[in-house]
């Protein structure tokens, strides 16, 4: 798939086809794309926790997501919890922040990585929904996510049931100033 076509076809999908499957190797391809993203001083702080079993996915849907997001990821083939190691991106070796953004660089880096992940998912025939409303305490406890990591998002993965229209986007002249 050409890059422009990939960008045009990617959507936040809220209805997945039932009875689809995915392999660990296919998820690893998506995560490998994610880790190719640039990170602060090549710190590579992104971490991924992948729920593929019915039990693990049901726990996330029933215990960690609000009802509307749980409904949006019905029939997902996997749910990926994304996190990053704190106090590394945007920090000096002595632990002091390099600039005023500090740990926000970790979120930035993970966002770059997650974009690669969702684009690779689309390229390989899967679709995604990035969800930010989640119960981090329950996710941390159930999946053994250490306190040193900030949980940022939960991404459902599946095969789209239908082809939703592309939402309107701003034009470059709406968001850009040249000097």
C-alpha positions as CSV (number, residue, x, y, z in Angstrom):
1,X,0.0,0.0,0.0
2,X,1.4,3.4,-0.9
3,X,2.0,5.8,2.0
4,X,-0.6,8.4,0.8
5,X,-3.2,5.6,0.5
6,X,-2.3,4.3,3.9
7,X,-2.8,7.8,5.5
8,X,-6.1,8.2,3.6
9,X,-7.5,4.9,4.6
10,X,-6.6,4.8,8.3
11,X,-9.6,5.4,10.6
12,X,-10.4,5.0,14.2
13,X,-12.6,1.8,13.9
14,X,-15.4,1.2,16.3
15,X,-16.9,-1.9,14.7
16,X,-14.8,-5.0,14.0
17,X,-15.7,-8.2,12.0
18,X,-16.5,-11.1,14.3
19,X,-14.5,-14.4,14.3
20,X,-11.3,-12.8,13.0
21,X,-7.9,-13.9,14.3
22,X,-4.4,-12.5,14.6
23,X,-1.1,-14.2,15.5
24,X,1.6,-13.1,17.9
25,X,3.9,-12.7,14.9
26,X,1.5,-10.3,13.3
27,X,1.4,-8.2,16.5
28,X,5.2,-8.3,16.7
29,X,5.3,-6.8,13.1
30,X,3.2,-3.9,14.4
31,X,5.4,-3.4,17.5
32,X,8.5,-3.6,15.4
33,X,7.2,-0.8,13.3
34,X,6.5,1.1,16.5
35,X,10.0,0.8,17.8
36,X,11.4,2.2,14.5
37,X,10.0,5.6,15.5
38,X,12.5,8.3,16.7
39,X,12.8,8.7,20.4
40,X,14.6,11.2,22.7
41,X,18.3,10.3,22.5
42,X,17.3,6.9,21.2
43,X,15.9,6.1,24.7
44,X,13.2,3.7,23.3
45,X,11.0,3.9,26.4
46,X,7.8,2.6,24.8
47,X,6.4,-0.6,26.3
48,X,3.5,-2.8,25.0
49,X,1.3,-5.2,26.9
50,X,-0.8,-7.3,24.5
51,X,-4.0,-9.0,25.5
52,X,-5.0,-11.7,23.0
53,X,-6.8,-14.3,25.1
54,X,-10.5,-14.0,25.6
55,X,-10.0,-13.7,29.4
56,X,-7.5,-10.9,29.2
57,X,-9.5,-8.9,26.6
58,X,-12.7,-9.4,28.6
59,X,-11.0,-8.1,31.7
60,X,-9.9,-4.9,29.9
61,X,-13.4,-4.4,28.3
62,X,-15.4,-5.2,31.5
63,X,-13.1,-3.8,34.2
64,X,-10.9,-1.1,32.7
65,X,-12.9,0.7,30.0
66,X,-16.0,2.8,30.1
67,X,-19.0,1.1,28.5
68,X,-18.8,3.1,25.3
69,X,-15.2,2.1,24.7
70,X,-15.9,-1.5,25.7
71,X,-18.6,-1.5,23.1
72,X,-16.3,0.1,20.5
73,X,-13.8,-2.8,20.8
74,X,-16.2,-5.7,20.6
75,X,-14.8,-8.4,18.3
76,X,-11.3,-7.0,18.5
77,X,-8.6,-9.6,18.0
78,X,-6.2,-8.0,20.4
79,X,-6.0,-5.1,22.8
80,X,-2.6,-3.4,23.3
81,X,-1.8,-1.4,26.4
82,X,0.9,1.2,25.7
83,X,3.1,2.7,28.3
84,X,6.6,4.3,28.6
85,X,9.4,4.3,31.1
86,X,9.3,7.6,33.0
87,X,12.2,9.9,33.8
88,X,14.2,8.9,30.8
89,X,13.0,10.8,27.7
90,X,13.7,14.4,28.3
91,X,16.1,13.8,31.2
92,X,19.8,14.0,31.8
93,X,21.8,11.1,33.2
94,X,21.7,12.7,36.7
95,X,17.9,12.6,36.6
96,X,17.3,16.3,36.0
97,X,14.9,17.4,33.2
98,X,16.7,18.7,30.1
99,X,14.1,21.3,29.5
100,X,10.7,22.5,30.8
101,X,8.9,19.5,29.2
102,X,10.5,16.8,31.3
103,X,8.5,13.6,31.2
104,X,6.2,15.0,28.5
105,X,8.9,13.8,26.0
106,X,8.1,10.3,27.0
107,X,4.4,10.8,25.9
108,X,5.6,12.5,22.7
109,X,7.9,9.5,21.9
110,X,5.2,7.0,22.6
111,X,2.8,8.9,20.4
112,X,5.3,8.7,17.5
113,X,5.6,5.0,18.2
114,X,1.9,4.4,18.4
115,X,1.3,6.2,15.1
116,X,3.8,3.8,13.5
117,X,1.9,0.9,15.1
118,X,-1.5,1.9,13.9
119,X,-0.2,2.6,10.4
120,X,1.5,-0.8,10.2
121,X,-1.7,-2.4,11.5
122,X,-3.6,-0.8,8.6
123,X,-1.0,-1.8,6.1
124,X,-1.3,-5.4,7.2
125,X,-5.1,-5.5,7.0
126,X,-6.0,-4.6,10.6
127,X,-7.5,-1.5,12.0
128,X,-7.3,0.2,15.4
129,X,-8.9,2.4,17.9
130,X,-6.8,4.4,20.4
131,X,-8.5,4.9,23.7
132,X,-7.3,7.1,26.5
133,X,-10.1,6.7,29.1
134,X,-9.0,3.6,31.1
135,X,-8.5,2.4,34.6
136,X,-4.7,2.4,35.0
137,X,-4.8,0.9,38.5
138,X,-6.6,-2.2,37.3
139,X,-4.5,-2.5,34.2
140,X,-1.3,-2.1,36.2
141,X,-2.3,-4.8,38.7
142,X,-3.7,-7.3,36.2
143,X,-0.8,-7.1,33.7
144,X,2.1,-6.5,36.1
145,X,2.9,-3.0,34.7
146,X,5.6,-1.5,37.0
147,X,5.1,1.9,38.7
148,X,8.1,3.2,36.7
149,X,5.9,3.1,33.6
150,X,3.2,5.6,32.7
151,X,0.2,3.9,31.0
152,X,-1.0,6.1,28.2
153,X,-3.4,4.3,26.0
154,X,-5.3,1.1,25.2
155,X,-5.4,0.3,21.5
156,X,-7.9,-2.2,20.1
157,X,-6.9,-4.1,17.0
158,X,-9.3,-5.9,14.6
159,X,-10.6,-6.0,11.0
160,X,-13.1,-3.2,10.2
161,X,-16.7,-4.2,9.8
162,X,-17.5,-1.3,7.5
163,X,-15.6,1.6,5.8
164,X,-16.5,4.8,7.7
165,X,-16.2,8.1,5.9
166,X,-13.1,10.1,6.5
167,X,-13.6,12.9,9.1
168,X,-13.0,16.5,7.9
169,X,-9.4,17.6,8.4
170,X,-8.1,21.1,8.6
171,X,-6.1,22.4,5.6
172,X,-2.4,23.2,5.9
173,X,-3.2,27.0,5.7
174,X,-5.5,26.7,8.7
175,X,-2.7,25.4,11.0
176,X,0.5,26.8,9.5
177,X,2.3,30.2,9.6
178,X,5.3,30.9,7.4
179,X,7.8,33.7,8.2
